[in-house]
Amino acid sequence: MTTYTVKPMYSGYSTFASSVDTAFVFIIGISAIFLIGITAAMIYFIIKYNKKRHPVAEEIEGSTKLEIIWTVIPTILVIIMFFLGWHAYTPMRKIPKDAINVKVTAQMWSWRFEYENGKVTDTLIVPVGKNIAMQLNAVDVIHSLYIPDFRIKEDLVPNRKNAMWFNAPILGTYELFCTEYCGLRHSYMITAVKVIPVEEYNKWYASAPAKLDSAAAAVPGALGKLIVQSKACVACHTADGTKLVGPSFKGIYGHKVTVETNGKEREITVDDEYIKRSILEPEADVVKGFVKGQMVSYKGQLTDEEIKQITEYIKSLGEKE
């Protein structure tokens, strides 16, 4: 289990942390001063001009001096806030050319990180002190990638290109999660950033992507299980009969289920054809008791052979307990 520690401000866990913290502290500090000052002024006026002391209302003329003061001072403060924000934000949009590229794909409810050599992980692994550029993609709905310790956050919008970058100078493990409500299991969309030594990263990067050996691959459903895990299907479908957003894979193959097709209920048998249709056209036949619109089509993302392997995996899960 990944463990995290509470980290103080100005910790410098990314090159952006200090400038963001400065803007944050300044804005909070000014807000606190105004809150205290305005509250004190209100209490003073309530006491001084209460009905007992001033039973008859008086006309009070304006003060040019006061008008200038409470116009100029807030204007200067807002300009300073803008400058601090601009100073912190501008470097975030200038991605260094020597950055290591990582393709980030967000979908309900998982993260996928794909490196230039084809390596794929569900945890972001980066070398310490190196620039990391992330190309952001969303498969289904809007997500938002947030790494609090790095003080960076960016939205991922379907069919829209976006990117972000950072440089983490301190070794450690940091939280990464979605901050845009994206469905029933939004809170499960959490993973980590592991900042490791450069030598360790190079060794990890050079190692072959995880594959099944020939013996393991011969086990029925083994390849399909690997595909299901890499495509984050397990975020919605369990293998132990537990009900999540979608039906459990366990014991479903060969059984009859009631589905809703074009607004009408009908009974079908879960077979190869049904599984393939559910993957490519998830809205076509929705199992009774489950909500429409929770799954996107994997058309173009999975080959016929991969769907066949997934089907073999579902077959291998046997009967419900």
Residue frames relative to the residue before (quaternion, step in Angstrom):
aa qw qx qy qz dx dy dz
M 1.0000 0.0000 0.0000 0.0000 0.00 0.00 0.00
T 0.4246 -0.7151 0.4957 0.2504 3.56 -0.85 0.98
T 0.1406 -0.7914 0.5906 0.0714 3.58 -0.89 0.91
Y 0.1646 -0.7777 0.6031 0.0663 3.52 -1.11 0.75
T 0.2542 -0.7400 0.5964 0.1794 3.54 -1.24 0.40
V 0.5208 -0.6144 0.4872 0.3376 3.54 -1.22 0.57
K 0.1488 -0.8241 0.5452 0.0396 3.54 -0.64 1.13
P 0.4626 -0.7070 0.4619 0.2697 3.62 -0.90 0.90
M 0.6106 -0.5097 0.4363 0.4208 3.54 -1.34 0.19
Y 0.8005 0.2558 -0.2289 0.4913 3.53 -1.30 0.38
S 0.3221 0.7730 -0.4884 0.2452 3.57 1.13 0.65
G 0.3498 -0.7826 0.4628 0.2260 3.59 1.22 -0.35
Y 0.2930 0.7787 -0.5120 0.2136 3.59 1.05 0.69
S 0.7539 0.0833 -0.1511 0.6340 3.58 1.28 0.06
T 0.6449 -0.5459 0.3703 0.3861 3.55 -1.24 0.34
F 0.6560 0.5069 -0.3144 0.4625 3.61 1.25 -0.24
A 0.5018 0.7216 -0.4039 0.2537 3.57 1.17 -0.54
S 0.6844 0.5132 -0.3049 0.4186 3.58 0.82 -0.96
S 0.6957 0.4730 -0.2880 0.4576 3.61 0.83 -0.95
V 0.6391 0.5068 -0.3294 0.4756 3.61 1.03 -0.72
D 0.6561 0.5115 -0.3141 0.4575 3.59 0.93 -0.86
T 0.6218 0.5442 -0.3425 0.4472 3.60 1.03 -0.77
A 0.6642 0.4894 -0.3025 0.4774 3.58 0.91 -0.92
F 0.6532 0.5279 -0.3102 0.4454 3.57 0.96 -0.90
V 0.6851 0.4857 -0.2902 0.4588 3.58 0.84 -0.99
F 0.6408 0.5286 -0.3304 0.4480 3.59 0.97 -0.82
I 0.6865 0.4825 -0.2887 0.4610 3.59 0.86 -0.99
I 0.6519 0.4980 -0.3151 0.4772 3.59 0.95 -0.85
G 0.6539 0.5277 -0.3155 0.4409 3.59 0.94 -0.89
I 0.6653 0.4871 -0.3000 0.4797 3.58 0.91 -0.92
S 0.6408 0.5284 -0.3233 0.4534 3.58 0.98 -0.86
A 0.6569 0.5097 -0.3084 0.4621 3.59 0.98 -0.84
I 0.6404 0.5226 -0.3270 0.4581 3.60 0.98 -0.83
F 0.6767 0.4803 -0.2962 0.4729 3.57 0.94 -0.90
L 0.6246 0.5417 -0.3473 0.4425 3.59 0.98 -0.76
I 0.6859 0.4705 -0.2811 0.4787 3.56 0.87 -0.95
G 0.6770 0.5127 -0.2944 0.4384 3.58 0.91 -0.96
I 0.6868 0.4750 -0.2870 0.4694 3.57 0.87 -0.95
T 0.6354 0.5244 -0.3295 0.4613 3.58 1.00 -0.81
A 0.6571 0.5055 -0.3081 0.4667 3.60 0.95 -0.88
A 0.6520 0.5159 -0.3147 0.4579 3.60 0.98 -0.85
M 0.6345 0.5310 -0.3258 0.4575 3.59 1.01 -0.81
I 0.6638 0.4991 -0.3061 0.4653 3.57 0.91 -0.92
Y 0.6337 0.5404 -0.3196 0.4521 3.59 1.03 -0.87
F 0.7012 0.4620 -0.2786 0.4661 3.59 0.87 -0.93
I 0.6027 0.5568 -0.3592 0.4447 3.57 1.07 -0.70
I 0.6859 0.4726 -0.2764 0.4795 3.58 0.96 -0.91
K 0.7146 0.4815 -0.2724 0.4281 3.57 0.81 -1.03
Y 0.8025 0.2705 -0.1295 0.5158 3.59 0.94 -0.86
N 0.2830 0.7656 -0.5390 0.2079 3.59 0.99 0.65
K 0.7133 -0.4984 0.2937 0.3956 3.57 -1.25 0.39
K 0.6281 0.5519 -0.3481 0.4239 3.60 1.02 -0.69
R 0.7330 0.4136 -0.2341 0.4866 3.57 0.95 -0.86
H 0.7936 0.1452 -0.0678 0.5870 3.57 1.12 -0.64
P 0.0869 -0.8423 0.5312 0.0305 3.59 0.39 1.23
V 0.7433 0.3027 -0.1908 0.5652 3.60 1.17 -0.53
A 0.4493 -0.7063 0.4790 0.2645 3.57 -0.76 1.03
E 0.2096 -0.7752 0.5857 0.1095 3.54 -1.07 0.78
E 0.4253 -0.6661 0.5426 0.2846 3.54 -1.17 0.55
I 0.1319 -0.7982 0.5861 0.0448 3.57 -0.71 1.09
E 0.3349 -0.7527 0.5307 0.1989 3.58 -0.70 1.03
G 0.5697 -0.6111 0.4370 0.3331 3.56 -1.18 0.62
S 0.2975 -0.7326 0.5859 0.1776 3.52 -1.37 0.29
T 0.3987 -0.7324 0.4996 0.2344 3.58 -0.54 1.13
K 0.6271 0.5530 -0.3317 0.4369 3.54 1.01 -0.80
L 0.6802 0.4805 -0.2852 0.4744 3.58 0.92 -0.94
E 0.6127 0.5570 -0.3439 0.4428 3.58 1.04 -0.82
I 0.6713 0.4936 -0.2962 0.4669 3.57 0.93 -0.90
I 0.6580 0.5261 -0.3178 0.4350 3.58 0.92 -0.92
W 0.7693 0.3634 -0.2315 0.4718 3.61 0.74 -1.00
T 0.5888 0.5003 -0.3997 0.4933 3.56 1.24 0.28
V 0.7063 0.4770 -0.2717 0.4470 3.57 0.83 -1.00
I 0.6767 0.5136 -0.3171 0.4215 3.61 0.80 -0.99
P 0.6812 0.4558 -0.3226 0.4735 3.68 0.77 -0.85
T 0.6159 0.5494 -0.3561 0.4382 3.59 1.03 -0.72
I 0.6573 0.5018 -0.3072 0.4709 3.58 0.94 -0.88
L 0.6552 0.5147 -0.3146 0.4548 3.59 0.97 -0.85
V 0.6510 0.5064 -0.3211 0.4654 3.58 0.98 -0.82
I 0.6313 0.5250 -0.3357 0.4617 3.59 1.01 -0.77
I 0.6468 0.5073 -0.3218 0.4699 3.60 0.97 -0.82
M 0.6342 0.5232 -0.3295 0.4641 3.60 0.99 -0.85
F 0.6492 0.5134 -0.3163 0.4636 3.57 0.94 -0.90
F 0.6642 0.5103 -0.3156 0.4459 3.57 0.88 -0.91
L 0.6614 0.5015 -0.3138 0.4611 3.60 0.89 -0.89
G 0.6537 0.5043 -0.3076 0.4730 3.58 1.01 -0.82
W 0.6589 0.5005 -0.3034 0.4725 3.56 0.94 -0.88
H 0.6471 0.5276 -0.3086 0.4557 3.57 0.99 -0.87
A 0.6908 0.4575 -0.2769 0.4866 3.61 1.06 -0.72
Y 0.7199 0.4821 -0.2557 0.4290 3.59 0.99 -0.87
T 0.6186 0.6053 -0.3539 0.3545 3.61 0.89 -0.89
P 0.6781 0.4837 -0.3261 0.4472 3.66 0.77 -0.82
M 0.5970 0.5889 -0.3657 0.4038 3.58 1.14 -0.56
R 0.7022 0.4700 -0.2650 0.4645 3.59 1.15 -0.58
K 0.6529 0.4804 -0.3148 0.4938 3.59 1.27 -0.11
I 0.1378 -0.8248 0.5464 0.0465 3.55 0.02 1.32
P 0.4422 -0.7044 0.4859 0.2689 3.63 -0.71 1.02
K 0.5291 -0.6589 0.4363 0.3092 3.59 -1.02 0.79
D 0.6973 0.4703 -0.2836 0.4607 3.60 1.13 -0.54
A 0.3920 0.7548 -0.4585 0.2576 3.58 1.27 0.17
I 0.4616 -0.6331 0.5473 0.2941 3.54 -1.23 0.59
N 0.2877 -0.7971 0.5102 0.1472 3.57 -0.66 1.10
V 0.0105 -0.7655 0.6431 -0.0198 3.53 -1.04 0.90
K 0.2801 -0.7442 0.5833 0.1655 3.56 -0.85 1.00
V 0.1380 -0.8000 0.5823 0.0431 3.56 -0.70 1.12
T 0.0463 -0.7885 0.6133 0.0063 3.57 -0.81 1.01
A 0.1251 -0.7864 0.6036 0.0391 3.53 -0.81 1.08
Q 0.1458 0.7598 -0.6272 0.0897 3.55 -1.02 0.79
M 0.6313 -0.5415 0.3820 0.4029 3.54 -1.17 0.51
W 0.7308 -0.5025 -0.4612 -0.0264 1.72 -0.94 2.30
S 0.4839 0.6406 -0.4383 0.4041 3.49 0.44 1.27
W 0.3291 -0.7003 0.5949 0.2177 3.52 -1.38 0.27
R 0.0878 -0.7718 0.6287 0.0373 3.55 -1.14 0.72
F 0.0959 -0.7969 0.5962 0.0149 3.58 -0.79 1.08
E 0.0688 -0.8180 0.5707 -0.0209 3.55 -0.60 1.20
Y 0.2500 -0.7901 0.5484 0.1118 3.56 -0.69 1.15
E 0.6934 -0.5224 0.3102 0.3874 3.55 -1.26 0.44
N 0.6786 0.4656 -0.3023 0.4809 3.62 1.16 -0.41
G 0.6340 -0.5598 0.3199 0.4270 3.57 1.28 0.20
K 0.4686 0.6716 -0.4512 0.3547 3.58 1.24 -0.08
V 0.1072 -0.7997 0.5904 0.0202 3.58 -0.91 0.93
T 0.0276 0.7977 -0.6009 0.0423 3.57 -0.90 0.90
D 0.3858 -0.6806 0.5542 0.2845 3.54 -1.33 0.15
T 0.6732 0.3722 -0.2796 0.5745 3.56 1.36 0.19
L 0.3942 -0.7198 0.5145 0.2485 3.58 -0.87 0.88
I 0.0570 -0.8004 0.5965 -0.0185 3.56 -0.58 1.20
V 0.0519 0.8155 -0.5683 0.0959 3.59 -0.64 1.13
P 0.4818 -0.6495 0.4954 0.3172 3.60 -1.20 0.49
V 0.5511 -0.6251 0.4422 0.3317 3.56 -1.09 0.72
G 0.8470 0.2210 -0.1512 0.4592 3.56 -1.08 0.78
K 0.6172 0.5301 -0.3551 0.4604 3.62 1.22 0.21
N 0.4979 -0.6423 0.4916 0.3129 3.55 -1.15 0.65
I 0.1111 -0.7895 0.6033 0.0191 3.57 -0.89 1.02
A 0.1099 -0.7858 0.6071 0.0446 3.58 -0.75 1.08
M 0.1238 -0.8095 0.5722 0.0444 3.58 -0.81 0.98
Q 0.2401 -0.7430 0.6129 0.1214 3.55 -0.81 1.11
L 0.2185 -0.8455 0.4821 0.0698 3.55 -0.42 1.24
N 0.0270 0.7930 -0.6062 0.0548 3.57 -0.87 0.99
A 0.1389 -0.7621 0.6264 0.0866 3.55 -1.14 0.73
V 0.3743 -0.7577 0.4958 0.1998 3.56 -0.82 1.01
D 0.8378 0.2331 -0.0705 0.4886 3.57 0.84 -0.96
V 0.8125 -0.0467 0.0871 0.5745 3.59 0.45 -1.20
I 0.6707 -0.4724 0.3609 0.4436 3.59 -1.26 -0.04
H 0.0432 -0.7588 0.6499 0.0036 3.54 -0.98 0.97
S 0.1888 -0.7719 0.5925 0.1323 3.56 -1.26 0.18
L 0.2612 -0.7835 0.5496 0.1262 3.55 -0.63 1.18
Y 0.0187 0.8098 -0.5818 0.0733 3.56 -0.69 1.14
I 0.0299 -0.7488 0.6621 0.0078 3.55 -0.95 0.96
P 0.3190 -0.8120 0.4507 0.1888 3.61 0.06 1.27
D 0.6866 0.4973 -0.3057 0.4332 3.58 0.85 -0.92
F 0.6899 0.4514 -0.2760 0.4941 3.58 1.15 -0.52
R 0.3430 -0.7624 0.4707 0.2820 3.58 1.33 -0.25
I 0.5590 0.5737 -0.4179 0.4287 3.59 0.95 0.82
K 0.0546 0.7730 -0.6269 0.0802 3.53 -1.13 0.78
E 0.0863 0.7973 -0.5904 0.0911 3.57 -0.92 0.89
D 0.4357 -0.7017 0.5015 0.2574 3.57 -1.04 0.78
L 0.2007 -0.7263 0.6433 0.1359 3.53 -1.27 0.58
V 0.0451 -0.8202 0.5689 -0.0412 3.56 -0.46 1.25
P 0.5165 -0.6524 0.4454 0.3304 3.63 -0.81 0.93
N 0.8531 0.1177 -0.1274 0.4920 3.56 -1.07 0.90
R 0.6671 0.4291 -0.3281 0.5131 3.59 1.11 0.56
K 0.3826 -0.7386 0.5110 0.2168 3.58 -0.82 1.05
N 0.1145 0.7645 -0.6292 0.0805 3.53 -1.09 0.78
A 0.0784 -0.8019 0.5919 0.0213 3.57 -1.17 0.50
M 0.0334 -0.7668 0.6397 0.0401 3.53 -1.31 0.35
W 0.1037 -0.8006 0.5845 0.0809 3.58 -1.20 0.30
F 0.0175 -0.7835 0.6206 0.0244 3.52 -1.31 0.27
N 0.1897 -0.7240 0.6438 0.1591 3.51 -1.38 0.16
A 0.1427 -0.8060 0.5724 0.0489 3.58 -0.57 1.18
P 0.1807 -0.8410 0.5026 0.0866 3.63 -0.32 1.19
I 0.7236 0.3980 -0.2346 0.5127 3.60 1.25 -0.14
L 0.4786 -0.6738 0.4850 0.2858 3.58 -0.88 0.96
G 0.4173 0.7098 -0.5087 0.2516 3.57 -1.12 0.59
T 0.4124 -0.6628 0.5591 0.2794 3.51 -1.39 -0.08
Y 0.0725 -0.8268 0.5566 -0.0357 3.54 -0.69 1.14
E 0.5466 -0.6307 0.4480 0.3204 3.55 -1.13 0.68
L 0.0166 -0.7438 0.6679 0.0193 3.55 -1.22 0.69
F 0.1896 0.7997 -0.5524 0.1392 3.59 -0.67 0.99
C 0.5642 -0.5939 0.4634 0.3380 3.52 -1.37 0.23
T 0.1666 -0.8016 0.5684 0.0813 3.56 -0.92 0.90
E 0.6049 0.4920 -0.3786 0.4988 3.58 1.24 0.35
Y 0.4362 -0.7033 0.4783 0.2938 3.60 -0.59 1.09
C 0.0193 -0.8495 0.5238 -0.0608 3.56 -0.49 1.22
G 0.8087 -0.2112 0.1052 0.5387 3.58 1.11 0.46
L 0.7950 -0.3726 0.2124 0.4289 3.51 -1.37 0.07
R 0.7812 0.2889 -0.1563 0.5308 3.61 0.98 -0.77
H 0.1320 0.8279 -0.5259 0.1434 3.55 1.11 0.78
S 0.6725 0.5249 -0.3058 0.4227 3.58 0.94 -0.87
Y 0.6185 0.5412 -0.3492 0.4501 3.58 1.23 -0.31
M 0.5773 0.6076 -0.3749 0.3962 3.60 1.23 -0.23
I 0.4073 0.6900 -0.4777 0.3603 3.51 0.58 1.22
T 0.0597 0.7754 -0.6264 0.0539 3.54 -1.04 0.81
A 0.4597 -0.6919 0.4852 0.2731 3.61 -1.12 -0.47
V 0.3030 -0.6746 0.6317 0.2325 3.49 -1.39 0.31
K 0.1212 -0.7851 0.6046 0.0581 3.56 -0.76 1.05
V 0.1415 -0.7782 0.6096 0.0516 3.55 -0.62 1.19
I 0.0064 -0.8314 0.5514 -0.0693 3.56 -0.40 1.26
P 0.6625 -0.4934 0.3616 0.4322 3.63 -1.20 0.31
V 0.6327 -0.5686 0.3725 0.3709 3.57 -1.13 0.71
E 0.6563 0.5157 -0.3239 0.4454 3.59 0.87 -0.90
E 0.6603 0.5029 -0.3046 0.4672 3.57 0.97 -0.86
Y 0.6374 0.5235 -0.3234 0.4637 3.55 1.05 -0.80
N 0.6574 0.5165 -0.3196 0.4461 3.59 0.88 -0.92
K 0.6437 0.5120 -0.3163 0.4728 3.55 1.03 -0.79
W 0.6622 0.4963 -0.3021 0.4732 3.56 0.97 -0.89
Y 0.6655 0.5139 -0.3054 0.4469 3.59 0.93 -0.91
A 0.6927 0.4877 -0.2792 0.4520 3.60 1.00 -0.81
S 0.5625 0.5999 -0.3985 0.4061 3.57 1.18 -0.39
A 0.5814 -0.6098 0.4115 0.3476 3.53 -1.14 0.72
P 0.5731 -0.5744 0.4464 0.3773 3.60 -1.11 0.61
A 0.6168 -0.5863 0.3815 0.3609 3.53 -1.07 0.71
K 0.0824 0.7815 -0.6124 0.0863 3.55 -0.77 1.06
L 0.5016 -0.6226 0.4936 0.3422 3.53 -1.20 0.40
D 0.4217 -0.6595 0.5362 0.3159 3.56 -1.02 0.66
S 0.7197 -0.4751 0.2800 0.4218 3.54 -1.25 0.36
A 0.6442 0.5263 -0.3337 0.4435 3.59 1.00 -0.77
A 0.6783 0.4828 -0.2928 0.4702 3.56 0.92 -0.93
A 0.6440 0.5438 -0.3249 0.4290 3.55 1.02 -0.84
A 0.6239 0.5585 -0.3367 0.4306 3.58 1.17 -0.54
V 0.5515 0.6009 -0.4005 0.4176 3.59 1.22 -0.31
P 0.5012 -0.6740 0.4416 0.3154 3.64 -0.72 0.99
G 0.8292 0.2177 -0.1753 0.4841 3.55 -0.83 0.99
A 0.4666 0.7028 -0.4467 0.2981 3.62 1.20 -0.18
L 0.6754 0.4790 -0.2959 0.4762 3.56 0.90 -0.90
G 0.6362 0.5366 -0.3199 0.4527 3.55 1.02 -0.82
K 0.6270 0.5324 -0.3338 0.4604 3.59 1.02 -0.76
L 0.6396 0.5266 -0.3201 0.4596 3.56 1.02 -0.81
I 0.6547 0.5032 -0.3063 0.4736 3.58 1.02 -0.84
V 0.6393 0.5355 -0.3185 0.4508 3.57 0.95 -0.89
Q 0.6720 0.4868 -0.2941 0.4743 3.56 0.98 -0.82
S 0.6894 0.4890 -0.2953 0.4454 3.59 0.90 -0.89
K 0.7118 0.4201 -0.2506 0.5041 3.60 1.14 -0.58
A 0.4724 -0.7224 0.4052 0.3012 3.56 1.31 0.26
C 0.2614 0.7725 -0.5358 0.2186 3.61 1.11 0.57
V 0.6155 0.5868 -0.3389 0.4025 3.57 1.15 -0.67
A 0.5160 0.6307 -0.4296 0.3893 3.58 1.23 -0.14
C 0.7864 0.2851 -0.1408 0.5296 3.58 1.15 -0.59
H 0.7669 0.2917 -0.1512 0.5513 3.60 1.16 -0.56
T 0.2330 -0.7828 0.5610 0.1348 3.58 -0.74 1.00
A 0.3868 -0.7007 0.5448 0.2500 3.53 -1.34 0.17
D 0.6758 0.4937 -0.2888 0.4649 3.59 1.27 0.17
G 0.6546 -0.5395 0.3087 0.4303 3.57 1.23 0.30
T 0.5081 0.6502 -0.4222 0.3752 3.58 1.27 -0.18
K 0.3753 -0.7331 0.5251 0.2144 3.57 -0.94 0.89
L 0.0305 -0.7656 0.6425 0.0109 3.54 -0.89 1.00
V 0.8071 -0.1862 0.1580 0.5375 3.57 -0.92 -0.86
G 0.7734 0.1998 -0.1081 0.5919 3.56 1.12 -0.72
P 0.6787 -0.4828 0.3458 0.4321 3.59 -1.26 0.26
S 0.5157 -0.6120 0.4940 0.3398 3.57 -1.17 0.58
F 0.5013 -0.6505 0.4814 0.3062 3.56 -1.13 0.64
K 0.5862 0.6359 -0.3711 0.3381 3.56 1.10 -0.64
G 0.8779 0.0561 -0.0681 0.4706 3.51 -0.87 1.06
I 0.4894 0.6908 -0.4303 0.3134 3.58 1.20 0.18
Y 0.6147 0.5775 -0.3652 0.3941 3.59 1.04 -0.67
G 0.8094 0.2481 -0.2096 0.4894 3.54 -0.92 0.99
H 0.6307 0.5295 -0.3342 0.4584 3.57 1.26 -0.16
K 0.4677 -0.6542 0.5137 0.2992 3.53 -1.23 0.47
V 0.0295 -0.7842 0.6198 -0.0008 3.53 -1.01 0.86
T 0.4021 -0.6846 0.5477 0.2639 3.54 -1.21 0.51
V 0.0453 -0.8024 0.5949 -0.0148 3.54 -0.75 1.08
E 0.3677 -0.6865 0.5756 0.2495 3.52 -1.34 0.31
T 0.0093 -0.8008 0.5961 -0.0567 3.54 -0.62 1.20
N 0.8328 -0.0970 0.0118 0.5449 3.57 -0.57 1.19
G 0.7446 -0.4263 0.2177 0.4653 3.56 0.94 0.90
K 0.6997 0.4212 -0.2701 0.5099 3.60 1.25 -0.04
E 0.4052 -0.7109 0.5202 0.2446 3.52 -1.02 0.82
R 0.0863 0.7715 -0.6283 0.0510 3.53 -1.13 0.71
E 0.4001 -0.7090 0.5288 0.2400 3.54 -1.22 0.44
I 0.0061 0.7988 -0.6007 0.0312 3.55 -0.87 0.95
T 0.4226 -0.6643 0.5467 0.2851 3.54 -1.33 0.23
V 0.4171 -0.7020 0.5192 0.2522 3.55 -0.90 0.94
D 0.1577 0.7782 -0.5878 0.1553 3.55 -0.46 1.24
D 0.7814 -0.3259 0.2280 0.4809 3.58 -1.27 -0.16
E 0.6734 0.5125 -0.2986 0.4413 3.55 0.92 -0.97
Y 0.6651 0.5051 -0.3112 0.4536 3.57 0.93 -0.89
I 0.6502 0.5195 -0.3252 0.4490 3.58 0.94 -0.89
K 0.6555 0.5081 -0.3167 0.4602 3.58 0.93 -0.88
R 0.6609 0.5002 -0.3102 0.4656 3.59 0.94 -0.87
S 0.6449 0.5276 -0.3243 0.4478 3.59 1.01 -0.76
I 0.6591 0.4976 -0.3059 0.4737 3.58 1.10 -0.69
L 0.7579 0.3840 -0.2096 0.4839 3.58 0.89 -0.92
E 0.7850 0.1310 -0.0695 0.6015 3.62 1.14 -0.65
P 0.0970 -0.8675 0.4843 0.0596 3.61 0.53 1.15
E 0.6673 0.4977 -0.3116 0.4581 3.61 1.17 -0.39
A 0.4922 0.7007 -0.4180 0.3035 3.58 1.26 -0.28
D 0.7953 -0.0023 0.0458 0.6045 3.59 0.83 -1.01
V 0.0549 -0.8190 0.5712 -0.0071 3.58 -0.17 1.28
V 0.4585 -0.6956 0.4798 0.2753 3.57 -0.72 1.08
K 0.5489 -0.6357 0.4403 0.3174 3.55 -0.93 0.97
G 0.7501 0.3573 -0.2810 0.4804 3.56 -0.92 0.94
F 0.7026 0.3856 -0.2591 0.5390 3.56 1.30 -0.13
V 0.4990 -0.6956 0.4525 0.2498 3.52 -1.18 0.75
K 0.4819 -0.6577 0.5021 0.2883 3.55 -1.05 0.83
G 0.7899 0.3908 -0.2403 0.4070 3.55 -1.29 0.29
Q 0.5332 0.6462 -0.4004 0.3713 3.59 1.25 0.18
M 0.7607 0.3071 -0.1691 0.5462 3.59 1.24 -0.33
V 0.3037 -0.7360 0.5741 0.1912 3.56 -1.06 0.77
S 0.5827 -0.5769 0.4380 0.3687 3.56 -1.25 0.38
Y 0.2850 -0.7510 0.5712 0.1687 3.56 -1.07 0.76
K 0.2779 0.7627 -0.5292 0.2470 3.56 1.22 0.50
G 0.7914 0.2421 -0.2091 0.5209 3.58 -0.74 1.03
Q 0.6857 0.4556 -0.2828 0.4922 3.57 1.26 -0.28
L 0.7676 0.2317 -0.1330 0.5826 3.56 1.22 -0.48
T 0.3724 -0.7074 0.5530 0.2348 3.56 -1.01 0.80
D 0.6721 -0.4738 0.3684 0.4337 3.57 -1.29 0.23
E 0.6414 0.5296 -0.3247 0.4501 3.56 1.04 -0.79
E 0.6510 0.5077 -0.3191 0.4654 3.59 0.99 -0.80
I 0.6337 0.5126 -0.3316 0.4751 3.59 1.02 -0.77
K 0.6211 0.5386 -0.3342 0.4609 3.56 1.06 -0.76
Q 0.6600 0.5038 -0.3063 0.4656 3.58 0.99 -0.85
I 0.6215 0.5292 -0.3371 0.4690 3.59 1.06 -0.75
T 0.6340 0.5325 -0.3211 0.4598 3.56 1.01 -0.85
E 0.6388 0.5212 -0.3202 0.4667 3.57 1.01 -0.83
Y 0.6276 0.5357 -0.3271 0.4607 3.56 1.06 -0.80
I 0.6631 0.4975 -0.3077 0.4671 3.59 0.91 -0.92
K 0.6205 0.5368 -0.3377 0.4613 3.59 1.03 -0.77
S 0.6840 0.5243 -0.2895 0.4165 3.57 0.96 -0.90
L 0.5941 0.6163 -0.3599 0.3711 3.59 1.20 -0.36
G 0.4231 -0.7700 0.4165 0.2337 3.55 1.29 -0.01
E 0.7602 -0.3986 0.2970 0.4184 3.48 -1.34 -0.49
K 0.5648 -0.5547 0.4823 0.3752 3.50 -1.31 0.36
E 0.4422 -0.6848 0.5093 0.2758 3.53 -1.09 0.73
